[in-house]
């Protein structure tokens, strides 16, 4: 028989705090077309949904739709598809996104929801940096820090589907306050917002500093300053990198996965972040765990999430 | 047909830094006889092995031996059954314990080796506090801190079989030096040796203190002092408990298992340790993770390891 592919497309969506990404995929998971736009995260839920629907519909065009996978920055109730809590897109907390998407596309299309970091983890595992690994932990290094843990092709999401929250692992008891309310979380020491908090403090204390003069004040601008030799900027990256390395050492000793994949915008700082990180994990993880867990960058970049969101339709 | 049980026994052995425990089990895993003796951990490997063999042989008596399971404090190479590294029983590092046990019992008996905390985790999962859980993380709170992670009846031991080393998760960057060489590991903040290190410092600084007068200076004596109202002793338990709670919050947020089981001698301190620990994890873990991960004491006590060591023979 074989040979004829089923006619149709999958749609992957990645709804984050700053960007809405959507892509159309072949039935085998090859990306055919993609769009990236602002996510209107400060708007109300209906605005966000309208933008999402418009982009999705445009990408699908006249194709036969086989299924939609959605990754969202937040905690998802996998049973109801409701968004339990989305710190970065507050308007979506409680919003029945899965049912609304399904209705909008006629009510018959399968729609899957998952956390955005979990979606990125599935993407890198099946189609990116983790392809040769049987177990993989993905860290998303962006404004916040997310995690996804894949074992033998299955996401480990824990008893309530909330696990792998590596950004909220305490690495510095009595350290800086985190947005989650605890102290010393990895995210409070090494994320984009943590770097900007530290940059703001320097700017306030030292208005003549190069950091005070940054405009706009972003992690990318901070990386450029450090690369140009600014001592204060270099120290911020050194400190953040050391804490990232401590978090990676913890994942090595606790989980010893085949690989740890680093993705997200902060990775653009490259050696500024990774050199002190490597120094830390090499001195802190057991030699047996660091020898058997490789650390590597993601290869799908910002498209890992849309690819991973449709993975459950493709099987292992 | 049915009804007739296969004639024979399993032998479980738990070789720790201070005690050698051995027990005889029915083919269904019921404990029939057990022995507990000093492990001669400071002797050479042959002394340790001779003691182990003598106790094992006595327990087996004339019974038909079906298999031997051994849990050892150290990193085990599951392929060769060789002990890679045993910080608490240095003489065993590199010792081919599995082959020696097999030869001593005639060369035909299946012999399984695993890390002692992993053995305890299997014991509590299949025959103890974790019986109703699908995923369970076990923390052994003793002289050191060990861990074992069971998912759907399988131990998660990672890429090199070394995972679940929860004692060497950093929770306090720049904290006290750990025996592993890193700083601020959970074990360096909350284990038996960490408490004794702190007690020794107090005794040195304040020779008139009740802590200086403790004889012998043990965690149990420190718990008695605290229970009797000694302020310095209470503070040590408060601090250790708070860090234990931070470690538990990390396991909740990272792994969100159905349950976290606490076992080991330090647990005898009861509320001295658990009250501050609970305060810490309740303020630090996400409400979704702490609501879905229960924390409970082990029920097999010091016999969890011998029971778990034979679990692989029994199947799931």
Interface residues (C-beta under 8 A of the other chain):
Chain A: X75 X84 X85 X135 X147 X151 X156 X157 X158 X159 X160 X161 X162 X163 X164 X165 X166 X168 X169 X170 X171 X172 X173 X174 X175 X180 X181 X182 X183 X184 X189 X242 X243 X246 X249 X250 X253 X254 X255 X256 X257 X258 X283 X284 X286 X288 X289 X291 X292 X293
Chain B: X75 X84 X85 X135 X147 X151 X156 X157 X158 X159 X160 X161 X162 X163 X164 X165 X166 X168 X169 X170 X171 X172 X173 X174 X175 X180 X181 X182 X183 X184 X189 X242 X243 X246 X249 X250 X253 X254 X255 X256 X257 X258 X283 X284 X286 X288 X289 X291 X292 X293
